[in-house]
């Protein structure tokens, strides 16, 4: 959806932010796309307002930055809670439009950035950050966690599928432990 001109793309991480996104998209002129998640997860964002185009910094840290899109944020927060590292977490709830300068300013100081999404790695959040990193010549390591460019033919609960696709809290924590 991100490649279509003049389309606003929003992927909220919880029910509260979904409610806000619906109202903001309705107020915009043009086409709005709202990607709904399978569950109605709650997380610490329930009290943080969603503003289309402006990602939320959920936690501040200096060792690494994890950026997620959608309800997979709950897995990111579990992984960060299970590590003794100083990790920043960003909820990237809008895939389009984005403010490249603001994003570059937020990510430029991190030696490691990990993107986590319940989506194909190709063309998703990792690609957005890759473009910002390349365009702004930011020196950092980027690791993209998401679905590989293949058909996922397994069936099961969302928890099971996250585990099998290596985007659950354990896989995220394993990457943090290996890289830091």
HUURCOR-V671878 format. One record per residue. N is the residue number from 1. OMEGA is omega as a letter, one per 20 degrees, with the letter a starting at -180 (NA if undefined). NEAR is the number of other C-alpha atoms within 12 Angstrom. Layout:
# HUURCOR-V671878
n:N omega:OMEGA near:NEAR
n:N omega:OMEGA near:NEAR
This chain:
# HUURCOR-V671878
n:1 omega:a near:21
n:2 omega:a near:26
n:3 omega:r near:15
n:4 omega:a near:15
n:5 omega:r near:13
n:6 omega:r near:16
n:7 omega:r near:22
n:8 omega:a near:32
n:9 omega:a near:36
n:10 omega:a near:42
n:11 omega:a near:45
n:12 omega:a near:50
n:13 omega:a near:48
n:14 omega:a near:35
n:15 omega:r near:28
n:16 omega:r near:23
n:17 omega:r near:40
n:18 omega:r near:34
n:19 omega:r near:23
n:20 omega:a near:27
n:21 omega:r near:32
n:22 omega:a near:26
n:23 omega:r near:18
n:24 omega:r near:27
n:25 omega:r near:30
n:26 omega:a near:17
n:27 omega:a near:14
n:28 omega:r near:17
n:29 omega:a near:11
n:30 omega:a near:15
n:31 omega:r near:21
n:32 omega:r near:29
n:33 omega:r near:29
n:34 omega:r near:31
n:35 omega:a near:30
n:36 omega:a near:25
n:37 omega:a near:25
n:38 omega:a near:18
n:39 omega:r near:19
n:40 omega:a near:20
n:41 omega:r near:24
n:42 omega:r near:24
n:43 omega:a near:25
n:44 omega:r near:26
n:45 omega:a near:32
n:46 omega:a near:23
n:47 omega:r near:15
n:48 omega:a near:22
n:49 omega:r near:26
n:50 omega:r near:33
n:51 omega:a near:26
n:52 omega:r near:35
n:53 omega:a near:26
n:54 omega:r near:26
n:55 omega:r near:37
n:56 omega:r near:34
n:57 omega:a near:28
n:58 omega:r near:31
n:59 omega:r near:25
n:60 omega:r near:21
n:61 omega:a near:24
n:62 omega:a near:21
n:63 omega:a near:28
n:64 omega:r near:36
n:65 omega:r near:43
n:66 omega:a near:51
n:67 omega:a near:50
n:68 omega:a near:47
n:69 omega:r near:42
n:70 omega:a near:43
n:71 omega:r near:42
n:72 omega:r near:45
n:73 omega:r near:41
n:74 omega:r near:38
n:75 omega:r near:37
n:76 omega:a near:45
n:77 omega:r near:34
n:78 omega:a near:22
n:79 omega:a near:30
n:80 omega:r near:37
n:81 omega:a near:21
n:82 omega:r near:20
n:83 omega:r near:23
n:84 omega:a near:14
n:85 omega:r near:22
n:86 omega:a near:22
n:87 omega:r near:35
n:88 omega:r near:33
n:89 omega:r near:40
n:90 omega:r near:39
n:91 omega:a near:45
n:92 omega:a near:44
n:93 omega:r near:44
n:94 omega:r near:42
n:95 omega:r near:38
n:96 omega:j near:31
n:97 omega:r near:28
n:98 omega:r near:27
n:99 omega:a near:20
n:100 omega:a near:25
n:101 omega:r near:19
n:102 omega:a near:18
n:103 omega:r near:32
n:104 omega:r near:26
n:105 omega:a near:16
n:106 omega:a near:30
n:107 omega:a near:39
n:108 omega:a near:27
n:109 omega:a near:21
n:110 omega:r near:29
n:111 omega:a near:23
n:112 omega:r near:31
n:113 omega:r near:41
n:114 omega:r near:43
n:115 omega:a near:44
n:116 omega:a near:47
n:117 omega:r near:45
n:118 omega:a near:41
n:119 omega:r near:33
n:120 omega:r near:24
n:121 omega:a near:28
n:122 omega:r near:22
n:123 omega:a near:22
n:124 omega:a near:36
n:125 omega:r near:43
n:126 omega:r near:34
n:127 omega:r near:28
n:128 omega:a near:33
n:129 omega:r near:42
n:130 omega:r near:30
n:131 omega:r near:21
n:132 omega:a near:27
n:133 omega:a near:28
n:134 omega:a near:18
n:135 omega:a near:16
n:136 omega:r near:19
n:137 omega:r near:17
n:138 omega:a near:25
n:139 omega:r near:19
n:140 omega:r near:24
n:141 omega:r near:27
n:142 omega:r near:32
n:143 omega:a near:29
n:144 omega:r near:34
n:145 omega:a near:41
n:146 omega:a near:36
n:147 omega:r near:29
n:148 omega:a near:21
n:149 omega:a near:14
n:150 omega:r near:13
n:151 omega:r near:11
n:152 omega:a near:17
n:153 omega:r near:10
n:154 omega:a near:14
n:155 omega:r near:14
n:156 omega:r near:13
n:157 omega:r near:12
n:158 omega:r near:21
n:159 omega:r near:22
n:160 omega:a near:15
n:161 omega:r near:21
n:162 omega:r near:31
n:163 omega:a near:24
n:164 omega:a near:23
n:165 omega:r near:32
n:166 omega:r near:26
n:167 omega:r near:39
n:168 omega:a near:34
n:169 omega:r near:31
n:170 omega:r near:25
n:171 omega:r near:26
n:172 omega:r near:42
n:173 omega:r near:31
n:174 omega:r near:21
n:175 omega:r near:29
n:176 omega:a near:31
n:177 omega:a near:19
n:178 omega:a near:12
n:179 omega:a near:18
n:180 omega:NA near:22
